[in-house]
Every structure is written in C-alpha cells, then in structure tokens.
Amino acid sequence: MTGPLFQVTTALDADVAALRLAGELDLDTAVRLRAAIAECFARRPPRVLLDLWDLRFCDCGGLNVLLEARSVADRIGTEVRMEGACGQVARLFALTGVDELFSDGVPRLPPRTV
C-alpha cells in the first residue's frame, strides 16, 4: 500500500469552501470527511463544493455523511454542490436519488435498457 485509502483536502476562501475527495469513502473513512465538513461549516461559507473527480468508491457510510452535509447546509443557509462523480460513485448516487439533491453538480447516467 503506497498511501491512504481516503484523502480529503480543503481549500477555503471568502465565498467557497472546496473539499477534494480522493480514494475510497466508506464507513471507516467517513469520520475524516465529517470532520472536514464540520470545519468548513463552522466558517459559514455561502457555498461548499465537493470535488469528487478522484473518489473511486463510496458506500452507504460515505453517502450518509454527504446527506448529513446537505441537511446541515440547508439549516445554516449554505449551498452544497458536487462535481465529478463518476463510475461507481455516480451509479450509487443515481440509484439512491442523491444526484437529484445535488442536481447541478452530478452528471446523470444514461437510462439503462433491458
């Protein structure tokens, strides 16, 4: 193993808090994302951007943290957007309807034909 399975890096400015997620977001690694999101929300930015281009995997534990973030953002008046969900992550979001909650930032998967 050459590095951590999950990494979250944060860039903060006056208008946007950007979190870049990389690797595998699961029940064990979700605590790091939850802490990074809480730190961003403590600054009350108008917008939080979740960059998912390098996120290879997300399970229900990770998905719950993203949904919690959306809920907290709604309560404090912060906009949350995601961009770059692809592969397994985009599929999970489409199957669970999360892509609709973060509609401007998550690309839609084409409908499947049988």
N, CA, C and O atoms as CSV, one atom per row, in Angstrom:
chain,resi,resn,atom,element,x,y,z
A,1,MET,N,N,0.850,-1.166,0.000
A,1,MET,CA,C,0.000,0.000,0.000
A,1,MET,C,C,0.901,1.235,0.000
A,1,MET,O,O,1.783,1.359,0.849
A,2,THR,N,N,0.681,2.151,-0.952
A,2,THR,CA,C,1.542,3.314,-1.085
A,2,THR,C,C,0.996,4.558,-0.401
A,2,THR,O,O,1.758,5.497,-0.172
A,3,GLY,N,N,-0.272,4.607,-0.069
A,3,GLY,CA,C,-0.842,5.795,0.550
A,3,GLY,C,C,-2.156,5.476,1.213
A,3,GLY,O,O,-2.626,4.339,1.173
A,4,PRO,N,N,-2.754,6.488,1.828
A,4,PRO,CA,C,-4.035,6.273,2.495
A,4,PRO,C,C,-5.130,5.914,1.500
A,4,PRO,O,O,-5.093,6.320,0.338
A,5,LEU,N,N,-6.096,5.153,1.972
A,5,LEU,CA,C,-7.218,4.770,1.124
A,5,LEU,C,C,-8.138,5.935,0.828
A,5,LEU,O,O,-8.827,5.938,-0.193
A,6,PHE,N,N,-8.161,6.931,1.712
A,6,PHE,CA,C,-9.035,8.084,1.525
A,6,PHE,C,C,-8.310,9.346,1.948
A,6,PHE,O,O,-7.617,9.370,2.966
A,7,GLN,N,N,-8.477,10.395,1.155
A,7,GLN,CA,C,-7.911,11.688,1.490
A,7,GLN,C,C,-8.949,12.760,1.226
A,7,GLN,O,O,-9.719,12.673,0.269
A,8,VAL,N,N,-8.964,13.770,2.076
A,8,VAL,CA,C,-9.795,14.949,1.847
A,8,VAL,C,C,-8.917,16.165,2.079
A,8,VAL,O,O,-8.302,16.319,3.134
A,9,THR,N,N,-8.872,17.027,1.070
A,9,THR,CA,C,-8.128,18.270,1.193
A,9,THR,C,C,-9.110,19.423,1.077
A,9,THR,O,O,-10.083,19.359,0.327
A,10,THR,N,N,-8.835,20.475,1.834
A,10,THR,CA,C,-9.752,21.598,1.918
A,10,THR,C,C,-9.062,22.877,1.468
A,10,THR,O,O,-7.918,23.149,1.832
A,11,ALA,N,N,-9.783,23.655,0.670
A,11,ALA,CA,C,-9.331,24.985,0.276
A,11,ALA,C,C,-10.453,25.956,0.631
A,11,ALA,O,O,-11.585,25.802,0.173
A,12,LEU,N,N,-10.135,26.941,1.436
A,12,LEU,CA,C,-11.140,27.888,1.906
A,12,LEU,C,C,-10.845,29.276,1.379
A,12,LEU,O,O,-9.698,29.722,1.397
A,13,ASP,N,N,-11.874,29.960,0.912
A,13,ASP,CA,C,-11.765,31.384,0.645
A,13,ASP,C,C,-13.043,32.047,1.155
A,13,ASP,O,O,-13.851,31.389,1.811
A,14,ALA,N,N,-13.237,33.294,0.878
A,14,ALA,CA,C,-14.368,34.035,1.445
A,14,ALA,C,C,-15.718,33.504,0.983
A,14,ALA,O,O,-16.684,33.539,1.745
A,15,ASP,N,N,-15.803,33.015,-0.245
A,15,ASP,CA,C,-17.090,32.614,-0.809
A,15,ASP,C,C,-17.307,31.113,-0.915
A,15,ASP,O,O,-18.447,30.648,-0.881
A,16,VAL,N,N,-16.226,30.349,-1.045
A,16,VAL,CA,C,-16.366,28.913,-1.308
A,16,VAL,C,C,-15.399,28.128,-0.440
A,16,VAL,O,O,-14.227,28.476,-0.296
A,17,ALA,N,N,-15.928,27.061,0.128
A,17,ALA,CA,C,-15.091,26.061,0.782
A,17,ALA,C,C,-15.095,24.848,-0.146
A,17,ALA,O,O,-16.140,24.242,-0.381
A,18,ALA,N,N,-13.933,24.503,-0.663
A,18,ALA,CA,C,-13.832,23.389,-1.602
A,18,ALA,C,C,-13.162,22.206,-0.911
A,18,ALA,O,O,-12.083,22.331,-0.331
A,19,LEU,N,N,-13.825,21.063,-0.986
A,19,LEU,CA,C,-13.269,19.837,-0.434
A,19,LEU,C,C,-13.028,18.867,-1.578
A,19,LEU,O,O,-13.945,18.537,-2.330
A,20,ARG,N,N,-11.795,18.417,-1.701
A,20,ARG,CA,C,-11.443,17.460,-2.748
A,20,ARG,C,C,-11.303,16.086,-2.109
A,20,ARG,O,O,-10.463,15.880,-1.233
A,21,LEU,N,N,-12.138,15.145,-2.557
A,21,LEU,CA,C,-12.147,13.795,-2.015
A,21,LEU,C,C,-11.428,12.868,-2.974
A,21,LEU,O,O,-11.634,12.932,-4.186
A,22,ALA,N,N,-10.585,12.006,-2.429
A,22,ALA,CA,C,-9.837,11.064,-3.259
A,22,ALA,C,C,-9.785,9.708,-2.571
A,22,ALA,O,O,-9.647,9.620,-1.351
A,23,GLY,N,N,-9.897,8.661,-3.365
A,23,GLY,CA,C,-9.771,7.304,-2.839
A,23,GLY,C,C,-11.113,6.652,-2.588
A,23,GLY,O,O,-12.019,6.716,-3.418
A,24,GLU,N,N,-11.225,6.018,-1.418
A,24,GLU,CA,C,-12.401,5.230,-1.072
A,24,GLU,C,C,-13.053,5.782,0.194
A,24,GLU,O,O,-12.458,5.791,1.272
A,25,LEU,N,N,-14.292,6.240,0.029
A,25,LEU,CA,C,-15.063,6.790,1.149
A,25,LEU,C,C,-16.010,5.706,1.649
A,25,LEU,O,O,-16.955,5.319,0.962
A,26,ASP,N,N,-15.736,5.228,2.852
A,26,ASP,CA,C,-16.578,4.173,3.417
A,26,ASP,C,C,-16.820,4.440,4.892
A,26,ASP,O,O,-16.442,5.490,5.411
A,27,LEU,N,N,-17.440,3.504,5.552
A,27,LEU,CA,C,-17.786,3.672,6.962
A,27,LEU,C,C,-16.565,4.016,7.811
A,27,LEU,O,O,-16.660,4.835,8.725
A,28,ASP,N,N,-15.428,3.402,7.521
A,28,ASP,CA,C,-14.220,3.640,8.304
A,28,ASP,C,C,-13.587,4.997,8.031
A,28,ASP,O,O,-13.000,5.589,8.937
A,29,THR,N,N,-13.690,5.502,6.813
A,29,THR,CA,C,-13.029,6.754,6.460
A,29,THR,C,C,-13.966,7.959,6.519
A,29,THR,O,O,-13.513,9.099,6.421
A,30,ALA,N,N,-15.250,7.720,6.675
A,30,ALA,CA,C,-16.242,8.802,6.674
A,30,ALA,C,C,-16.027,9.793,7.812
A,30,ALA,O,O,-16.407,10.957,7.686
A,31,VAL,N,N,-15.436,9.365,8.903
A,31,VAL,CA,C,-15.205,10.261,10.042
A,31,VAL,C,C,-14.297,11.424,9.636
A,31,VAL,O,O,-14.480,12.541,10.118
A,32,ARG,N,N,-13.325,11.179,8.761
A,32,ARG,CA,C,-12.438,12.264,8.305
A,32,ARG,C,C,-13.199,13.271,7.456
A,32,ARG,O,O,-12.974,14.476,7.569
A,33,LEU,N,N,-14.103,12.784,6.605
A,33,LEU,CA,C,-14.905,13.703,5.807
A,33,LEU,C,C,-15.847,14.497,6.698
A,33,LEU,O,O,-15.999,15.705,6.515
A,34,ARG,N,N,-16.474,13.843,7.650
A,34,ARG,CA,C,-17.395,14.521,8.565
A,34,ARG,C,C,-16.666,15.661,9.291
A,34,ARG,O,O,-17.217,16.752,9.436
A,35,ALA,N,N,-15.446,15.416,9.743
A,35,ALA,CA,C,-14.674,16.446,10.446
A,35,ALA,C,C,-14.324,17.604,9.514
A,35,ALA,O,O,-14.410,18.763,9.920
A,36,ALA,N,N,-13.934,17.317,8.286
A,36,ALA,CA,C,-13.587,18.370,7.325
A,36,ALA,C,C,-14.812,19.212,6.974
A,36,ALA,O,O,-14.709,20.432,6.848
A,37,ILE,N,N,-15.959,18.573,6.818
A,37,ILE,CA,C,-17.186,19.301,6.516
A,37,ILE,C,C,-17.591,20.179,7.700
A,37,ILE,O,O,-17.997,21.327,7.514
A,38,ALA,N,N,-17.484,19.650,8.897
A,38,ALA,CA,C,-17.827,20.435,10.095
A,38,ALA,C,C,-16.933,21.666,10.207
A,38,ALA,O,O,-17.405,22.745,10.565
A,39,GLU,N,N,-15.651,21.511,9.905
A,39,GLU,CA,C,-14.726,22.643,9.940
A,39,GLU,C,C,-15.127,23.697,8.902
A,39,GLU,O,O,-15.070,24.895,9.177
A,40,CYS,N,N,-15.529,23.251,7.724
A,40,CYS,CA,C,-15.987,24.195,6.691
A,40,CYS,C,C,-17.247,24.922,7.138
A,40,CYS,O,O,-17.335,26.143,7.011
A,41,PHE,N,N,-18.213,24.192,7.655
A,41,PHE,CA,C,-19.470,24.803,8.073
A,41,PHE,C,C,-19.280,25.772,9.238
A,41,PHE,O,O,-20.045,26.727,9.374
A,42,ALA,N,N,-18.284,25.543,10.068
A,42,ALA,CA,C,-18.014,26.444,11.192
A,42,ALA,C,C,-17.653,27.844,10.688
A,42,ALA,O,O,-17.852,28.829,11.400
A,43,ARG,N,N,-17.126,27.934,9.475
A,43,ARG,CA,C,-16.766,29.225,8.880
A,43,ARG,C,C,-17.941,29.880,8.160
A,43,ARG,O,O,-17.841,31.022,7.711
A,44,ARG,N,N,-19.057,29.153,8.051
A,44,ARG,CA,C,-20.285,29.651,7.407
A,44,ARG,C,C,-20.059,30.204,5.988
A,44,ARG,O,O,-20.433,31.340,5.698
A,45,PRO,N,N,-19.451,29.404,5.116
A,45,PRO,CA,C,-19.275,29.886,3.742
A,45,PRO,C,C,-20.617,29.886,3.010
A,45,PRO,O,O,-21.493,29.084,3.333
A,46,PRO,N,N,-20.786,30.765,2.041
A,46,PRO,CA,C,-22.026,30.758,1.266
A,46,PRO,C,C,-22.167,29.488,0.426
A,46,PRO,O,O,-23.278,29.071,0.098
A,47,ARG,N,N,-21.018,28.870,0.079
A,47,ARG,CA,C,-21.059,27.704,-0.808
A,47,ARG,C,C,-19.974,26.708,-0.422
A,47,ARG,O,O,-18.851,27.088,-0.092
A,48,VAL,N,N,-20.330,25.421,-0.470
A,48,VAL,CA,C,-19.367,24.339,-0.277
A,48,VAL,C,C,-19.381,23.495,-1.549
A,48,VAL,O,O,-20.434,23.047,-2.003
A,49,LEU,N,N,-18.208,23.290,-2.105
A,49,LEU,CA,C,-18.061,22.483,-3.311
A,49,LEU,C,C,-17.338,21.203,-2.963
A,49,LEU,O,O,-16.237,21.229,-2.414
A,50,LEU,N,N,-17.961,20.080,-3.284
A,50,LEU,CA,C,-17.354,18.766,-3.078
A,50,LEU,C,C,-16.849,18.263,-4.425
A,50,LEU,O,O,-17.635,17.950,-5.319
A,51,ASP,N,N,-15.537,18.191,-4.557
A,51,ASP,CA,C,-14.885,17.734,-5.779
A,51,ASP,C,C,-14.668,16.228,-5.673
A,51,ASP,O,O,-13.862,15.759,-4.869
A,52,LEU,N,N,-15.397,15.480,-6.495
A,52,LEU,CA,C,-15.384,14.016,-6.404
A,52,LEU,C,C,-14.638,13.348,-7.553
A,52,LEU,O,O,-14.726,12.130,-7.709
A,53,TRP,N,N,-13.917,14.102,-8.349
A,53,TRP,CA,C,-13.256,13.530,-9.527
A,53,TRP,C,C,-12.332,12.375,-9.179
A,53,TRP,O,O,-12.206,11.435,-9.963
A,54,ASP,N,N,-11.688,12.423,-8.027
A,54,ASP,CA,C,-10.737,11.370,-7.655
A,54,ASP,C,C,-11.300,10.377,-6.643
A,54,ASP,O,O,-10.561,9.557,-6.097
A,55,LEU,N,N,-12.610,10.449,-6.391
A,55,LEU,CA,C,-13.251,9.495,-5.479
A,55,LEU,C,C,-13.618,8.247,-6.273
A,55,LEU,O,O,-14.467,8.299,-7.163
A,56,ARG,N,N,-12.983,7.137,-5.952
A,56,ARG,CA,C,-13.184,5.894,-6.703
A,56,ARG,C,C,-14.325,5.042,-6.167
A,56,ARG,O,O,-14.909,4.249,-6.905
A,57,PHE,N,N,-14.647,5.204,-4.874
A,57,PHE,CA,C,-15.628,4.325,-4.238
A,57,PHE,C,C,-16.331,5.084,-3.128
A,57,PHE,O,O,-15.719,5.891,-2.428
A,58,CYS,N,N,-17.619,4.820,-2.971
A,58,CYS,CA,C,-18.389,5.367,-1.860
A,58,CYS,C,C,-19.420,4.327,-1.444
A,58,CYS,O,O,-20.149,3.800,-2.284
A,59,ASP,N,N,-19.481,4.031,-0.149
A,59,ASP,CA,C,-20.501,3.110,0.348
A,59,ASP,C,C,-21.573,3.904,1.086
A,59,ASP,O,O,-21.569,5.135,1.062
A,60,CYS,N,N,-22.473,3.208,1.731
A,60,CYS,CA,C,-23.586,3.864,2.426
A,60,CYS,C,C,-23.105,4.754,3.570
A,60,CYS,O,O,-23.727,5.776,3.860
A,61,GLY,N,N,-22.011,4.378,4.218
A,61,GLY,CA,C,-21.460,5.215,5.282
A,61,GLY,C,C,-21.015,6.563,4.750
A,61,GLY,O,O,-21.281,7.596,5.365
A,62,GLY,N,N,-20.347,6.560,3.621
A,62,GLY,CA,C,-19.932,7.806,2.990
A,62,GLY,C,C,-21.111,8.599,2.471
A,62,GLY,O,O,-21.157,9.823,2.596
A,63,LEU,N,N,-22.058,7.897,1.891
A,63,LEU,CA,C,-23.257,8.548,1.382
A,63,LEU,C,C,-24.014,9.252,2.507
A,63,LEU,O,O,-24.523,10.356,2.314
A,64,ASN,N,N,-24.090,8.630,3.667
A,64,ASN,CA,C,-24.770,9.243,4.806
A,64,ASN,C,C,-24.097,10.545,5.231
A,64,ASN,O,O,-24.785,11.499,5.596
A,65,VAL,N,N,-22.779,10.603,5.190
A,65,VAL,CA,C,-22.080,11.839,5.541
A,65,VAL,C,C,-22.427,12.939,4.538
A,65,VAL,O,O,-22.623,14.090,4.928
A,66,LEU,N,N,-22.503,12.602,3.271
A,66,LEU,CA,C,-22.868,13.593,2.252
A,66,LEU,C,C,-24.297,14.084,2.450
A,66,LEU,O,O,-24.579,15.270,2.282
A,67,LEU,N,N,-25.191,13.178,2.805
A,67,LEU,CA,C,-26.580,13.570,3.058
A,67,LEU,C,C,-26.695,14.427,4.316
A,67,LEU,O,O,-27.475,15.379,4.348
A,68,GLU,N,N,-25.927,14.096,5.347
A,68,GLU,CA,C,-25.897,14.915,6.557
A,68,GLU,C,C,-25.392,16.316,6.226
A,68,GLU,O,O,-25.916,17.308,6.731
A,69,ALA,N,N,-24.379,16.389,5.381
A,69,ALA,CA,C,-23.830,17.690,4.982
A,69,ALA,C,C,-24.893,18.528,4.289
A,69,ALA,O,O,-25.008,19.728,4.535
A,70,ARG,N,N,-25.653,17.899,3.437
A,70,ARG,CA,C,-26.723,18.619,2.743
A,70,ARG,C,C,-27.762,19.140,3.734
A,70,ARG,O,O,-28.231,20.272,3.615
A,71,SER,N,N,-28.113,18.318,4.700
A,71,SER,CA,C,-29.097,18.700,5.707
A,71,SER,C,C,-28.603,19.876,6.555
A,71,SER,O,O,-29.344,20.831,6.786
A,72,VAL,N,N,-27.366,19.804,7.012
A,72,VAL,CA,C,-26.793,20.892,7.807
A,72,VAL,C,C,-26.712,22.160,6.962
A,72,VAL,O,O,-27.033,23.248,7.441
A,73,ALA,N,N,-26.287,22.025,5.718
A,73,ALA,CA,C,-26.183,23.186,4.832
A,73,ALA,C,C,-27.531,23.876,4.669
A,73,ALA,O,O,-27.612,25.104,4.690
A,74,ASP,N,N,-28.578,23.092,4.509
A,74,ASP,CA,C,-29.915,23.670,4.392
A,74,ASP,C,C,-30.291,24.458,5.647
A,74,ASP,O,O,-30.891,25.529,5.558
A,75,ARG,N,N,-29.933,23.919,6.822
A,75,ARG,CA,C,-30.263,24.591,8.087
A,75,ARG,C,C,-29.510,25.902,8.272
A,75,ARG,O,O,-30.050,26.856,8.830
A,76,ILE,N,N,-28.261,25.953,7.804
A,76,ILE,CA,C,-27.453,27.160,8.045
A,76,ILE,C,C,-27.417,28.095,6.832
A,76,ILE,O,O,-26.774,29.143,6.884
A,77,GLY,N,N,-28.088,27.734,5.760
A,77,GLY,CA,C,-28.163,28.601,4.594
A,77,GLY,C,C,-26.953,28.570,3.691
A,77,GLY,O,O,-26.624,29.568,3.051
A,78,THR,N,N,-26.291,27.438,3.635
A,78,THR,CA,C,-25.130,27.263,2.769
A,78,THR,C,C,-25.509,26.369,1.596
A,78,THR,O,O,-26.220,25.379,1.766
A,79,GLU,N,N,-25.039,26.717,0.422
A,79,GLU,CA,C,-25.272,25.898,-0.771
A,79,GLU,C,C,-24.200,24.815,-0.841
A,79,GLU,O,O,-23.021,25.091,-0.621
A,80,VAL,N,N,-24.607,23.581,-1.146
A,80,VAL,CA,C,-23.658,22.486,-1.323
A,80,VAL,C,C,-23.812,21.957,-2.736
A,80,VAL,O,O,-24.918,21.653,-3.182
A,81,ARG,N,N,-22.691,21.850,-3.435
A,81,ARG,CA,C,-22.672,21.293,-4.789
A,81,ARG,C,C,-21.593,20.234,-4.882
A,81,ARG,O,O,-20.572,20.300,-4.197
A,82,MET,N,N,-21.836,19.260,-5.739
A,82,MET,CA,C,-20.853,18.227,-6.024
A,82,MET,C,C,-20.517,18.295,-7.499
A,82,MET,O,O,-21.352,18.657,-8.328
A,83,GLU,N,N,-19.276,17.939,-7.813
A,83,GLU,CA,C,-18.895,17.819,-9.208
A,83,GLU,C,C,-17.957,16.634,-9.368
A,83,GLU,O,O,-17.172,16.313,-8.475
A,84,GLY,N,N,-18.056,16.003,-10.506
A,84,GLY,CA,C,-17.103,14.963,-10.850
A,84,GLY,C,C,-17.429,13.554,-10.403
A,84,GLY,O,O,-16.555,12.689,-10.463
A,85,ALA,N,N,-18.633,13.285,-9.960
A,85,ALA,CA,C,-18.969,11.906,-9.590
A,85,ALA,C,C,-18.933,11.044,-10.847
A,85,ALA,O,O,-19.577,11.369,-11.844
A,86,CYS,N,N,-18.188,9.958,-10.800
A,86,CYS,CA,C,-18.113,9.067,-11.957
A,86,CYS,C,C,-17.982,7.620,-11.482
A,86,CYS,O,O,-17.746,7.358,-10.303
A,87,GLY,N,N,-18.136,6.714,-12.397
A,87,GLY,CA,C,-18.002,5.296,-12.085
A,87,GLY,C,C,-18.980,4.824,-11.022
A,87,GLY,O,O,-20.171,5.131,-11.079
A,88,GLN,N,N,-18.471,4.083,-10.062
A,88,GLN,CA,C,-19.294,3.507,-9.002
A,88,GLN,C,C,-19.999,4.580,-8.195
A,88,GLN,O,O,-21.140,4.392,-7.775
A,89,VAL,N,N,-19.332,5.704,-7.973
A,89,VAL,CA,C,-19.912,6.781,-7.159
A,89,VAL,C,C,-21.135,7.369,-7.865
A,89,VAL,O,O,-22.177,7.567,-7.240
A,90,ALA,N,N,-21.011,7.647,-9.159
A,90,ALA,CA,C,-22.147,8.179,-9.925
A,90,ALA,C,C,-23.289,7.179,-9.949
A,90,ALA,O,O,-24.455,7.565,-9.863
A,91,ARG,N,N,-22.971,5.919,-10.065
A,91,ARG,CA,C,-24.002,4.875,-10.078
A,91,ARG,C,C,-24.742,4.832,-8.739
A,91,ARG,O,O,-25.970,4.749,-8.716
A,92,LEU,N,N,-24.009,4.886,-7.630
A,92,LEU,CA,C,-24.631,4.903,-6.306
A,92,LEU,C,C,-25.552,6.108,-6.163
A,92,LEU,O,O,-26.674,5.982,-5.673
A,93,PHE,N,N,-25.081,7.271,-6.590
A,93,PHE,CA,C,-25.891,8.484,-6.485
A,93,PHE,C,C,-27.158,8.385,-7.330
A,93,PHE,O,O,-28.230,8.806,-6.896
A,94,ALA,N,N,-27.038,7.835,-8.523
A,94,ALA,CA,C,-28.209,7.698,-9.391
A,94,ALA,C,C,-29.215,6.709,-8.806
A,94,ALA,O,O,-30.418,6.966,-8.820
A,95,LEU,N,N,-28.732,5.593,-8.299
A,95,LEU,CA,C,-29.624,4.569,-7.750
A,95,LEU,C,C,-30.355,5.034,-6.500
A,95,LEU,O,O,-31.485,4.617,-6.245
A,96,THR,N,N,-29.714,5.892,-5.724
A,96,THR,CA,C,-30.319,6.353,-4.474
A,96,THR,C,C,-31.023,7.699,-4.615
A,96,THR,O,O,-31.668,8.156,-3.672
A,97,GLY,N,N,-30.910,8.335,-5.768
A,97,GLY,CA,C,-31.564,9.618,-5.993
A,97,GLY,C,C,-30.796,10.813,-5.467
A,97,GLY,O,O,-31.306,11.933,-5.507
A,98,VAL,N,N,-29.585,10.607,-4.976
A,98,VAL,CA,C,-28.775,11.705,-4.456
A,98,VAL,C,C,-28.404,12.676,-5.569
A,98,VAL,O,O,-28.220,13.867,-5.315
A,99,ASP,N,N,-28.293,12.187,-6.783
A,99,ASP,CA,C,-27.962,13.083,-7.886
A,99,ASP,C,C,-29.014,14.176,-8.041
A,99,ASP,O,O,-28.705,15.265,-8.527
A,100,GLU,N,N,-30.229,13.905,-7.641
A,100,GLU,CA,C,-31.284,14.921,-7.688
A,100,GLU,C,C,-31.095,15.984,-6.601
A,100,GLU,O,O,-31.416,17.152,-6.821
A,101,LEU,N,N,-30.584,15.599,-5.449
A,101,LEU,CA,C,-30.351,16.566,-4.366
A,101,LEU,C,C,-29.230,17.541,-4.700
A,101,LEU,O,O,-29.268,18.707,-4.307
A,102,PHE,N,N,-28.248,17.058,-5.419
A,102,PHE,CA,C,-27.098,17.861,-5.797
A,102,PHE,C,C,-27.119,18.052,-7.310
A,102,PHE,O,O,-26.092,17.905,-7.972
A,103,SER,N,N,-28.280,18.377,-7.852
A,103,SER,CA,C,-28.564,18.250,-9.281
A,103,SER,C,C,-27.651,19.038,-10.206
A,103,SER,O,O,-27.385,18.576,-11.316
A,104,ASP,N,N,-27.168,20.180,-9.814
A,104,ASP,CA,C,-26.352,20.946,-10.746
A,104,ASP,C,C,-24.925,20.432,-10.861
A,104,ASP,O,O,-24.217,20.793,-11.801
A,105,GLY,N,N,-24.488,19.597,-9.925
A,105,GLY,CA,C,-23.097,19.194,-9.959
A,105,GLY,C,C,-22.827,17.757,-10.306
A,105,GLY,O,O,-21.677,17.403,-10.567
A,106,VAL,N,N,-23.843,16.904,-10.322
A,106,VAL,CA,C,-23.610,15.486,-10.554
A,106,VAL,C,C,-24.116,15.106,-11.934
A,106,VAL,O,O,-25.302,15.265,-12.226
A,107,PRO,N,N,-23.231,14.605,-12.785
A,107,PRO,CA,C,-23.691,14.217,-14.109
A,107,PRO,C,C,-24.649,13.032,-14.035
A,107,PRO,O,O,-24.470,12.121,-13.227
A,108,ARG,N,N,-25.647,13.061,-14.872
A,108,ARG,CA,C,-26.634,11.984,-14.913
A,108,ARG,C,C,-26.106,10.791,-15.694
A,108,ARG,O,O,-25.388,10.951,-16.681
A,109,LEU,N,N,-26.462,9.616,-15.252
A,109,LEU,CA,C,-26.169,8.412,-16.014
A,109,LEU,C,C,-27.278,8.203,-17.032
A,109,LEU,O,O,-28.440,8.498,-16.753
A,110,PRO,N,N,-26.933,7.700,-18.201
A,110,PRO,CA,C,-27.993,7.436,-19.174
A,110,PRO,C,C,-28.896,6.320,-18.673
A,110,PRO,O,O,-28.451,5.453,-17.921
A,111,PRO,N,N,-30.169,6.333,-19.085
A,111,PRO,CA,C,-31.067,5.256,-18.664
A,111,PRO,C,C,-30.577,3.920,-19.210
A,111,PRO,O,O,-30.011,3.851,-20.301
A,112,ARG,N,N,-30.799,2.877,-18.448
A,112,ARG,CA,C,-30.406,1.534,-18.891
A,112,ARG,C,C,-31.531,0.904,-19.687
A,112,ARG,O,O,-32.709,1.074,-19.373
A,113,THR,N,N,-31.158,0.196,-20.693
A,113,THR,CA,C,-32.141,-0.549,-21.467
A,113,THR,C,C,-32.007,-2.015,-21.145
A,113,THR,O,O,-30.920,-2.518,-20.863
A,114,VAL,N,N,-33.135,-2.685,-21.193
A,114,VAL,CA,C,-33.132,-4.118,-20.854
A,114,VAL,C,C,-33.119,-4.917,-22.119
A,114,VAL,O,O,-33.114,-6.147,-22.072
